[in-house]
Amino acid sequence: FTNFSIPVTTFVNFVKEIKAGYNSSAPYHNHHHAFDVMHVCYLLITRCKADEYLDSFNIISILVGALAHDLGHDGFNNAFHCTTNSELAVV
């Protein structure tokens, strides 16, 4: 937080807003999945020593991107959307 002068309370509020943007009834693409992905990214960055090659901005970008990567996901895959002819279907 100190590298970016982000108060902890601001970060906590940001994370709460991200969590609120996830569909809590989705069986997989929910906030638990988002935190899992962020944690794996953190582990890869630290265990593989990528933090020796990446600057702080890149690291926080990876972690925030991981946290928000499925934000707003409705919990259904493209096959479902195609089968149901939903507006989200990729044809």
C-alpha positions as YAML, in Angstrom:
chain: A
units: angstrom
residues:
- id: 1
  name: PHE
  ca: [0.00, 0.00, 0.00]
- id: 2
  name: THR
  ca: [2.85, 2.35, 0.75]
- id: 3
  name: ASN
  ca: [4.18, 2.27, -2.83]
- id: 4
  name: PHE
  ca: [0.91, 3.79, -4.03]
- id: 5
  name: SER
  ca: [-0.11, 5.80, -0.95]
- id: 6
  name: ILE
  ca: [-3.36, 3.84, -0.74]
- id: 7
  name: PRO
  ca: [-4.91, 3.94, 2.71]
- id: 8
  name: VAL
  ca: [-5.83, 0.46, 3.93]
- id: 9
  name: THR
  ca: [-9.45, 1.51, 4.41]
- id: 10
  name: THR
  ca: [-9.62, 2.62, 0.77]
- id: 11
  name: PHE
  ca: [-8.28, -0.73, -0.37]
- id: 12
  name: VAL
  ca: [-10.71, -2.62, 1.88]
- id: 13
  name: ASN
  ca: [-13.62, -0.60, 0.47]
- id: 14
  name: PHE
  ca: [-12.38, -1.28, -3.07]
- id: 15
  name: VAL
  ca: [-12.26, -5.03, -2.40]
- id: 16
  name: LYS
  ca: [-15.76, -4.92, -0.89]
- id: 17
  name: GLU
  ca: [-17.06, -3.22, -4.05]
- id: 18
  name: ILE
  ca: [-15.38, -5.86, -6.23]
- id: 19
  name: LYS
  ca: [-16.92, -8.60, -4.10]
- id: 20
  name: ALA
  ca: [-20.36, -6.99, -4.41]
- id: 21
  name: GLY
  ca: [-20.01, -7.07, -8.21]
- id: 22
  name: TYR
  ca: [-19.81, -10.85, -8.30]
- id: 23
  name: ASN
  ca: [-22.89, -13.05, -8.55]
- id: 24
  name: SER
  ca: [-22.94, -14.77, -5.15]
- id: 25
  name: SER
  ca: [-25.28, -17.49, -6.42]
- id: 26
  name: ALA
  ca: [-22.97, -18.48, -9.30]
- id: 27
  name: PRO
  ca: [-21.55, -21.92, -8.50]
- id: 28
  name: TYR
  ca: [-18.09, -21.16, -9.88]
- id: 29
  name: HIS
  ca: [-17.59, -17.62, -11.22]
- id: 30
  name: ASN
  ca: [-18.11, -15.94, -7.86]
- id: 31
  name: HIS
  ca: [-15.96, -13.89, -5.49]
- id: 32
  name: HIS
  ca: [-14.37, -17.05, -4.03]
- id: 33
  name: HIS
  ca: [-13.04, -17.91, -7.48]
- id: 34
  name: ALA
  ca: [-11.78, -14.34, -7.92]
- id: 35
  name: PHE
  ca: [-9.85, -14.46, -4.66]
- id: 36
  name: ASP
  ca: [-8.46, -17.89, -5.57]
- id: 37
  name: VAL
  ca: [-7.19, -16.55, -8.90]
- id: 38
  name: MET
  ca: [-5.67, -13.50, -7.21]
- id: 39
  name: HIS
  ca: [-3.97, -15.73, -4.64]
- id: 40
  name: VAL
  ca: [-2.53, -18.00, -7.35]
- id: 41
  name: CYS
  ca: [-1.19, -14.93, -9.16]
- id: 42
  name: TYR
  ca: [0.40, -13.75, -5.93]
- id: 43
  name: LEU
  ca: [1.98, -17.17, -5.37]
- id: 44
  name: LEU
  ca: [3.30, -17.30, -8.93]
- id: 45
  name: ILE
  ca: [4.74, -13.80, -8.65]
- id: 46
  name: THR
  ca: [6.48, -14.52, -5.35]
- id: 47
  name: ARG
  ca: [7.48, -18.17, -5.74]
- id: 48
  name: CYS
  ca: [8.78, -17.71, -9.29]
- id: 49
  name: LYS
  ca: [10.50, -14.50, -8.22]
- id: 50
  name: ALA
  ca: [8.70, -12.49, -10.90]
- id: 51
  name: ASP
  ca: [8.64, -9.63, -8.40]
- id: 52
  name: GLU
  ca: [12.37, -9.26, -9.09]
- id: 53
  name: TYR
  ca: [11.55, -8.37, -12.70]
- id: 54
  name: LEU
  ca: [8.22, -6.57, -12.40]
- id: 55
  name: ASP
  ca: [7.73, -3.13, -10.95]
- id: 56
  name: SER
  ca: [5.11, -2.42, -8.29]
- id: 57
  name: PHE
  ca: [2.61, -1.04, -10.81]
- id: 58
  name: ASN
  ca: [2.73, -4.26, -12.85]
- id: 59
  name: ILE
  ca: [2.30, -6.41, -9.76]
- id: 60
  name: ILE
  ca: [-0.70, -4.49, -8.43]
- id: 61
  name: SER
  ca: [-2.19, -4.49, -11.95]
- id: 62
  name: ILE
  ca: [-1.91, -8.28, -12.14]
- id: 63
  name: LEU
  ca: [-3.48, -8.72, -8.71]
- id: 64
  name: VAL
  ca: [-6.35, -6.27, -9.33]
- id: 65
  name: GLY
  ca: [-6.93, -7.76, -12.78]
- id: 66
  name: ALA
  ca: [-7.09, -11.23, -11.27]
- id: 67
  name: LEU
  ca: [-9.51, -10.06, -8.61]
- id: 68
  name: ALA
  ca: [-11.86, -8.44, -11.12]
- id: 69
  name: HIS
  ca: [-11.43, -10.80, -14.08]
- id: 70
  name: ASP
  ca: [-14.95, -12.29, -13.86]
- id: 71
  name: LEU
  ca: [-16.72, -9.25, -12.45]
- id: 72
  name: GLY
  ca: [-20.35, -9.31, -13.51]
- id: 73
  name: HIS
  ca: [-20.14, -12.88, -14.81]
- id: 74
  name: ASP
  ca: [-23.61, -14.38, -14.83]
- id: 75
  name: GLY
  ca: [-22.39, -17.89, -14.04]
- id: 76
  name: PHE
  ca: [-23.24, -19.43, -17.40]
- id: 77
  name: ASN
  ca: [-20.85, -20.42, -20.19]
- id: 78
  name: ASN
  ca: [-21.03, -19.52, -23.86]
- id: 79
  name: ALA
  ca: [-22.58, -22.89, -24.80]
- id: 80
  name: PHE
  ca: [-25.51, -22.13, -22.50]
- id: 81
  name: HIS
  ca: [-25.93, -18.66, -23.96]
- id: 82
  name: CYS
  ca: [-25.82, -20.01, -27.52]
- id: 83
  name: THR
  ca: [-28.33, -22.75, -26.73]
- id: 84
  name: THR
  ca: [-30.73, -20.29, -25.13]
- id: 85
  name: ASN
  ca: [-30.09, -17.60, -27.78]
- id: 86
  name: SER
  ca: [-29.32, -15.08, -25.07]
- id: 87
  name: GLU
  ca: [-28.06, -11.59, -25.85]
- id: 88
  name: LEU
  ca: [-24.66, -12.57, -24.45]
- id: 89
  name: ALA
  ca: [-24.14, -15.47, -26.89]
- id: 90
  name: VAL
  ca: [-21.05, -15.38, -29.05]
- id: 91
  name: VAL
  ca: [-22.02, -16.79, -32.40]
...
